[in-house]
Amino acid sequence: MAELPFTLDQLRILRAIVSEGSFKKAADTLYVTQPAVSLQIQNLEKQLEVTLFDRAGRKAQLTEAGQLLLNYCDRILNQCHEACRAIDDLHNLKGGSLIVGASQTTGTYLMPRMIGLFRQKYPDISVELQVHSTRRTGWSVANGQIDLAIIGGELPPDLKELLDVIPYASDELALVLPIKHPLAKLVELTKEDLYRLNFVSLDTQSTTRKVVDQLLAKSGLEVQRLKIEMELNSLEAIKNAVQSGVGAAFLPVVAIEREIQAGTIHKPNIADLEVRRQLKLISHPARYCSRASAAFRDNILPVFASPESPVRQLINSDNISLQEEN
C-alpha cells in the first residue's frame, strides 16, 4: 500500500487554520508555534504538489485544491473521532462522552431536564449540549458533530433524506395572560377575543416567530389581525413582560410550566383552537451509535416522550420499564 501524502496532524492544522482564519490563531489553538504550522502546510503542499492557501491577503483563504482537501479532511477526522469513541465504549459506560443538540426552545427548557436525569444515571459520562437553529442542528447531526438532537422546526428536504427523523413529542403553543387582565377571570375565550388583546411577541426576524405565526395561521387565526404591542428578542423577556402586565402572548407550554404552577400567569382555554407543533428526534443512521448515545435514547428520551411517540413505543416493545425511570 502506497504511503499517504499527508498526516492526521496536517489535516488538523489545515482545519484549524480555516476555522480560526489565520496561521497564528491556529497555532495558538493547537498550542504550537506559528513557524511549525507554516512548515507543516508547506510540507503538505509539496507532498500533494498543489497550493492550498492564497497568501496574498491578510486572511488565510483556501484555493480550490484547499477547499477540496478540507471537504475530505472533515470526513476523515470525524471518522477518527468515531473510532476513538467506539474503543472508549469497551469500558461499558465508565467514561466517554455524549453530544446532544436541540433547537432553541427545546434546548432551553426540555433538554436540560433530560441531561439532568442522564447525569444521575451515568455520572461518569460527560455531556455537551449544543443549541442552534433547526437547520444548523440538522447539519451538525449529518456531519457527525452531534450524536442526536431534538428539533421543533422543519428540516430542509436534503437533510430529511439523509437523517432518521422520528416524531418525538407534541408541544402545545398556549395563550397566556397577565393574572390581573380582565379576561383572566374567564376559563375559556373565543377566537374573536384574541383580536382585542395586545400581544407581546418575538421580533419579526426571529425564526421562532415565523414558526409561531405559521402554526397560528394553520389553526385558523388571522395572524395579521393580532395587535402586537411589543416585540422582544427572547421567550424569557416575553414571559417577564406578560407577568408585568404588558400584554398577552403565545408561548410553548414547556417554557411556562413553572409560571403556570406558581400562578404568576394565566393560561385560558380557547374555544375551537388548539395550536401544537411536533418535536422530532433526529440521528444519522449510517454513523456509529455509541453506548452513551444508545443509553440516552433508550433510557431517557422515552420518559419525556408523548405516549403515541414511536420512541416510547419502540422502547416498550423492548420490554424496558419506564416506571423505573420516573
Secondary structure, DSSP 8 states (H G I E B T S, - for coil): ----S--HHHHHHHHHHHHHSSHHHHHHHHTS-HHHHHHHHHHHHHHHTS--EE-SSSS-EE-HHHHHHHHHHHHHHHHHHHHHHHHHGGGTTSS-EEEEEE-HHHHHHTHHHHHHHHHHH-TTSEEEEEE--HHHHHHHHHTTSSSEEEE-S---HHHHHHSEEEEEEEEEEEEEEETTSGGGG-SEE-HHHHTTSEEEEE-TT-HHHHHHHHHHHHTT--GGGSEEEEEES-HHHHHHHHHTTS-BEEEEGGGTHHHHHHTSEE--EETT---EEEEEEEE-TTS---HHHHHHHHHTHHHHS-TT-HHHHHHHHTT--SGGG-
